[in-house]
Amino acid sequence: MAAINEISARINVDVSEALTGLKAIQREAKKATQALRELEQAQKAVAANE
């Protein structure tokens, strides 16, 4: 009969720092998006006044 081999592994990963970094990136991306919206509105206002 063929032998059946089992491999079991337990992996503990600390992702708290990665999540904190991703949240910081998300906050900065939201700020950048808002700044781009404001710039777009300002450009439209200037174009409308020309």
Protein Blocks (a to p, Z undefined) as FASTA:
>chain_A
ZZdddddddddddfklmmmmmmmmmmmmmmmmmmmmmmmmmmmmmmmmZZ
